[in-house]
Amino acid sequence: MLGYWGRIKVYAAMAALAFALLVLESPIGSSGIWLTAIVLCGIALWWELSDYPDAE
């Protein structure tokens, strides 16, 4: 199972890949799919960062 930073890196990589495929106008899927993927990665990152343990 991935730790906190591992999940952050996976979300960032997925968003970067979706952005690259959107910008390059990839024939795989449509632009709506890649925009949805970016939005979902953003929501997942927001959720992860909101649960970040506060430093004491």
N, CA, C and O atoms as a Tinker XYZ file with bonds, in Angstrom:
   224  protein
     1  N      0.837000   -1.169000    0.000000    73     2
     2  CA     0.000000    0.000000    0.000000    64     1     3
     3  C      0.894000    1.247000    0.000000    63     2     4     5
     4  O      1.927000    1.290000    0.667000    81     3
     5  N      0.481000    2.226000   -0.741000    73     3     6
     6  CA     1.265000    3.454000   -0.868000    64     5     7
     7  C      1.082000    4.344000    0.349000    63     6     8     9
     8  O      0.003000    4.413000    0.937000    81     7
     9  N      2.155000    5.017000    0.708000    73     7    10
    10  CA     2.095000    5.994000    1.779000    64     9    11
    11  C      1.534000    7.311000    1.268000    63    10    12    13
    12  O      1.116000    7.426000    0.116000    81    11
    13  N      1.535000    8.298000    2.151000    73    11    14
    14  CA     0.969000    9.606000    1.833000    64    13    15
    15  C      1.656000   10.231000    0.621000    63    14    16    17
    16  O      0.983000   10.627000   -0.330000    81    15
    17  N      2.983000   10.324000    0.642000    73    15    18
    18  CA     3.718000   10.961000   -0.462000    64    17    19
    19  C      3.644000   10.132000   -1.735000    63    18    20    21
    20  O      3.675000   10.690000   -2.832000    81    19
    21  N      3.547000    8.821000   -1.613000    73    19    22
    22  CA     3.408000    7.973000   -2.785000    64    21    23
    23  C      2.109000    8.246000   -3.517000    63    22    24    25
    24  O      2.081000    8.309000   -4.746000    81    23
    25  N      1.022000    8.408000   -2.754000    73    23    26
    26  CA    -0.275000    8.719000   -3.382000    64    25    27
    27  C     -0.243000   10.094000   -4.038000    63    26    28    29
    28  O     -0.799000   10.272000   -5.122000    81    27
    29  N      0.400000   11.067000   -3.397000    73    27    30
    30  CA     0.512000   12.414000   -3.990000    64    29    31
    31  C      1.251000   12.338000   -5.320000    63    30    32    33
    32  O      0.847000   12.973000   -6.294000    81    31
    33  N      2.332000   11.562000   -5.364000    73    31    34
    34  CA     3.114000   11.426000   -6.606000    64    33    35
    35  C      2.299000   10.749000   -7.696000    63    34    36    37
    36  O      2.391000   11.132000   -8.862000    81    35
    37  N      1.504000    9.752000   -7.337000    73    35    38
    38  CA     0.667000    9.064000   -8.332000    64    37    39
    39  C     -0.377000   10.020000   -8.897000    63    38    40    41
    40  O     -0.584000   10.057000  -10.110000    81    39
    41  N     -1.043000   10.800000   -8.032000    73    39    42
    42  CA    -2.038000   11.767000   -8.510000    64    41    43
    43  C     -1.389000   12.808000   -9.423000    63    42    44    45
    44  O     -1.957000   13.178000  -10.451000    81    43
    45  N     -0.215000   13.273000   -9.051000    73    43    46
    46  CA     0.481000   14.269000   -9.871000    64    45    47
    47  C      0.873000   13.685000  -11.230000    63    46    48    49
    48  O      0.753000   14.360000  -12.252000    81    47
    49  N      1.332000   12.457000  -11.244000    73    47    50
    50  CA     1.703000   11.812000  -12.512000    64    49    51
    51  C      0.474000   11.593000  -13.395000    63    50    52    53
    52  O      0.539000   11.789000  -14.609000    81    51
    53  N     -0.640000   11.188000  -12.795000    73    51    54
    54  CA    -1.867000   10.984000  -13.575000    64    53    55
    55  C     -2.366000   12.300000  -14.164000    63    54    56    57
    56  O     -2.801000   12.339000  -15.315000    81    55
    57  N     -2.306000   13.376000  -13.382000    73    55    58
    58  CA    -2.744000   14.683000  -13.882000    64    57    59
    59  C     -1.823000   15.172000  -14.992000    63    58    60    61
    60  O     -2.287000   15.732000  -15.984000    81    59
    61  N     -0.522000   14.963000  -14.828000    73    59    62
    62  CA     0.428000   15.384000  -15.861000    64    61    63
    63  C      0.204000   14.613000  -17.153000    63    62    64    65
    64  O      0.246000   15.195000  -18.238000    81    63
    65  N     -0.032000   13.324000  -17.050000    73    63    66
    66  CA    -0.302000   12.512000  -18.242000    64    65    67
    67  C     -1.590000   12.956000  -18.924000    63    66    68    69
    68  O     -1.629000   13.090000  -20.147000    81    67
    69  N     -2.638000   13.182000  -18.148000    73    67    70
    70  CA    -3.909000   13.629000  -18.728000    64    69    71
    71  C     -3.744000   14.992000  -19.392000    63    70    72    73
    72  O     -4.296000   15.224000  -20.467000    81    71
    73  N     -2.982000   15.906000  -18.757000    73    71    74
    74  CA    -2.750000   17.224000  -19.353000    64    73    75
    75  C     -1.976000   17.104000  -20.656000    63    74    76    77
    76  O     -2.295000   17.774000  -21.638000    81    75
    77  N     -0.954000   16.247000  -20.665000    73    75    78
    78  CA    -0.153000   16.065000  -21.884000    64    77    79
    79  C     -1.009000   15.499000  -23.014000    63    78    80    81
    80  O     -0.905000   15.953000  -24.154000    81    79
    81  N     -1.850000   14.516000  -22.710000    73    79    82
    82  CA    -2.706000   13.941000  -23.750000    64    81    83
    83  C     -3.745000   14.941000  -24.225000    63    82    84    85
    84  O     -4.139000   14.917000  -25.391000    81    83
    85  N     -4.194000   15.819000  -23.339000    73    83    86
    86  CA    -5.145000   16.856000  -23.733000    64    85    87
    87  C     -4.482000   17.873000  -24.655000    63    86    88    89
    88  O     -5.053000   18.254000  -25.677000    81    87
    89  N     -3.284000   18.310000  -24.298000    73    87    90
    90  CA    -2.570000   19.320000  -25.090000    64    89    91
    91  C     -2.138000   18.754000  -26.441000    63    90    92    93
    92  O     -2.195000   19.453000  -27.452000    81    91
    93  N     -1.713000   17.506000  -26.464000    73    91    94
    94  CA    -1.250000   16.896000  -27.704000    64    93    95
    95  C     -2.392000   16.400000  -28.587000    63    94    96    97
    96  O     -2.157000   15.854000  -29.665000    81    95
    97  N     -3.626000   16.590000  -28.129000    73    95    98
    98  CA    -4.809000   16.146000  -28.870000    64    97    99
    99  C     -4.693000   14.683000  -29.264000    63    98   100   101
   100  O     -4.785000   14.324000  -30.438000    81    99
   101  N     -4.491000   13.858000  -28.261000    73    99   102
   102  CA    -4.319000   12.421000  -28.466000    64   101   103
   103  C     -5.575000   11.796000  -29.079000    63   102   104   105
   104  O     -6.694000   12.166000  -28.723000    81   103
   105  N     -5.387000   10.856000  -29.995000    73   103   106
   106  CA    -6.552000   10.184000  -30.577000    64   105   107
   107  C     -7.209000    9.198000  -29.600000    63   106   108   109
   108  O     -8.279000    8.662000  -29.885000    81   107
   109  N     -6.571000    8.963000  -28.455000    73   107   110
   110  CA    -7.126000    8.044000  -27.460000    64   109   111
   111  C     -8.128000    8.815000  -26.614000    63   110   112   113
   112  O     -7.740000    9.715000  -25.870000    81   111
   113  N     -9.394000    8.482000  -26.712000    73   111   114
   114  CA   -10.422000    9.172000  -25.943000    64   113   115
   115  C    -10.736000   10.539000  -26.525000    63   114   116   117
   116  O    -10.297000   10.885000  -27.622000    81   115
   117  N    -11.500000   11.303000  -25.771000    73   115   118
   118  CA   -11.851000   12.657000  -26.211000    64   117   119
   119  C    -11.325000   13.661000  -25.194000    63   118   120   121
   120  O    -10.834000   13.282000  -24.130000    81   119
   121  N    -11.430000   14.929000  -25.526000    73   119   122
   122  CA   -10.919000   15.957000  -24.615000    64   121   123
   123  C    -11.711000   15.990000  -23.313000    63   122   124   125
   124  O    -11.170000   16.348000  -22.267000    81   123
   125  N    -12.986000   15.619000  -23.367000    73   123   126
   126  CA   -13.801000   15.576000  -22.154000    64   125   127
   127  C    -13.295000   14.560000  -21.151000    63   126   128   129
   128  O    -13.349000   14.793000  -19.943000    81   127
   129  N    -12.803000   13.435000  -21.641000    73   127   130
   130  CA   -12.258000   12.401000  -20.756000    64   129   131
   131  C    -11.022000   12.922000  -20.043000    63   130   132   133
   132  O    -10.866000   12.702000  -18.842000    81   131
   133  N    -10.133000   13.615000  -20.766000    73   131   134
   134  CA    -8.898000   14.101000  -20.160000    64   133   135
   135  C     -9.172000   15.264000  -19.216000    63   134   136   137
   136  O     -8.511000   15.382000  -18.184000    81   135
   137  N    -10.128000   16.123000  -19.543000    73   135   138
   138  CA   -10.500000   17.190000  -18.616000    64   137   139
   139  C    -11.094000   16.617000  -17.329000    63   138   140   141
   140  O    -10.806000   17.101000  -16.235000    81   139
   141  N    -11.916000   15.594000  -17.469000    73   139   142
   142  CA   -12.490000   14.932000  -16.299000    64   141   143
   143  C    -11.400000   14.293000  -15.456000    63   142   144   145
   144  O    -11.454000   14.355000  -14.228000    81   143
   145  N    -10.414000   13.683000  -16.095000    73   143   146
   146  CA    -9.309000   13.067000  -15.360000    64   145   147
   147  C     -8.527000   14.114000  -14.573000    63   146   148   149
   148  O     -8.148000   13.869000  -13.428000    81   147
   149  N     -8.281000   15.275000  -15.174000    73   147   150
   150  CA    -7.563000   16.348000  -14.480000    64   149   151
   151  C     -8.376000   16.850000  -13.288000    63   150   152   153
   152  O     -7.823000   17.069000  -12.210000    81   151
   153  N     -9.670000   17.030000  -13.470000    73   151   154
   154  CA   -10.528000   17.493000  -12.375000    64   153   155
   155  C    -10.550000   16.474000  -11.244000    63   154   156   157
   156  O    -10.463000   16.848000  -10.075000    81   155
   157  N    -10.666000   15.190000  -11.578000    73   155   158
   158  CA   -10.681000   14.156000  -10.545000    64   157   159
   159  C     -9.352000   14.068000   -9.809000    63   158   160   161
   160  O     -9.334000   13.834000   -8.600000    81   159
   161  N     -8.250000   14.250000  -10.508000    73   159   162
   162  CA    -6.939000   14.276000   -9.841000    64   161   163
   163  C     -6.838000   15.481000   -8.911000    63   162   164   165
   164  O     -6.275000   15.381000   -7.821000    81   163
   165  N     -7.372000   16.598000   -9.333000    73   163   166
   166  CA    -7.376000   17.777000   -8.473000    64   165   167
   167  C     -8.194000   17.565000   -7.215000    63   166   168   169
   168  O     -7.786000   17.972000   -6.128000    81   167
   169  N     -9.351000   16.927000   -7.359000    73   167   170
   170  CA   -10.178000   16.623000   -6.190000    64   169   171
   171  C     -9.458000   15.653000   -5.263000    63   170   172   173
   172  O     -9.487000   15.823000   -4.044000    81   171
   173  N     -8.819000   14.651000   -5.822000    73   171   174
   174  CA    -8.085000   13.682000   -5.005000    64   173   175
   175  C     -6.929000   14.349000   -4.273000    63   174   176   177
   176  O     -6.696000   14.062000   -3.099000    81   175
   177  N     -6.195000   15.242000   -4.953000    73   175   178
   178  CA    -5.108000   15.971000   -4.294000    64   177   179
   179  C     -5.640000   16.872000   -3.188000    63   178   180   181
   180  O     -5.045000   16.949000   -2.113000    81   179
   181  N     -6.743000   17.547000   -3.438000    73   179   182
   182  CA    -7.346000   18.406000   -2.430000    64   181   183
   183  C     -7.744000   17.586000   -1.200000    63   182   184   185
   184  O     -7.537000   18.014000   -0.065000    81   183
   185  N     -8.313000   16.414000   -1.438000    73   183   186
   186  CA    -8.730000   15.541000   -0.348000    64   185   187
   187  C     -7.512000   15.075000    0.457000    63   186   188   189
   188  O     -7.536000   15.082000    1.688000    81   187
   189  N     -6.448000   14.670000   -0.247000    73   187   190
   190  CA    -5.235000   14.225000    0.433000    64   189   191
   191  C     -4.622000   15.350000    1.254000    63   190   192   193
   192  O     -4.233000   15.142000    2.403000    81   191
   193  N     -4.536000   16.530000    0.676000    73   191   194
   194  CA    -3.888000   17.648000    1.373000    64   193   195
   195  C     -4.737000   18.159000    2.528000    63   194   196   197
   196  O     -4.194000   18.699000    3.492000    81   195
   197  N     -6.051000   18.004000    2.455000    73   195   198
   198  CA    -6.891000   18.445000    3.564000    64   197   199
   199  C     -6.765000   17.499000    4.757000    63   198   200   201
   200  O     -7.011000   17.906000    5.892000    81   199
   201  N     -6.384000   16.241000    4.516000    73   199   202
   202  CA    -6.187000   15.271000    5.596000    64   201   203
   203  C     -4.751000   15.193000    6.060000    63   202   204   205
   204  O     -4.392000   14.296000    6.823000    81   203
   205  N     -3.917000   16.129000    5.607000    73   203   206
   206  CA    -2.500000   16.103000    5.974000    64   205   207
   207  C     -2.352000   16.307000    7.474000    63   206   208   209
   208  O     -2.916000   17.245000    8.036000    81   207
   209  N     -1.591000   15.427000    8.123000    73   207   210
   210  CA    -1.423000   15.606000    9.574000    64   209   211
   211  C     -0.645000   16.877000    9.902000    63   210   212   213
   212  O      0.420000   17.124000    9.337000    81   211
   213  N     -1.176000   17.669000   10.808000    73   211   214
   214  CA    -0.518000   18.921000   11.195000    64   213   215
   215  C      0.762000   18.634000   11.970000    63   214   216   217
   216  O      0.821000   17.721000   12.794000    81   215
   217  N      1.774000   19.429000   11.690000    73   215   218
   218  CA     3.043000   19.300000   12.424000    64   217   219
   219  C      2.850000   19.882000   13.828000    63   218   220   221
   220  O      2.250000   20.943000   13.997000    81   219
   221  N      3.350000   19.193000   14.793000    73   219   222
   222  CA     3.181000   19.660000   16.169000    64   221   223
   223  C      4.452000   20.258000   16.707000    63   222   224
   224  O      4.488000   20.703000   17.854000    81   223
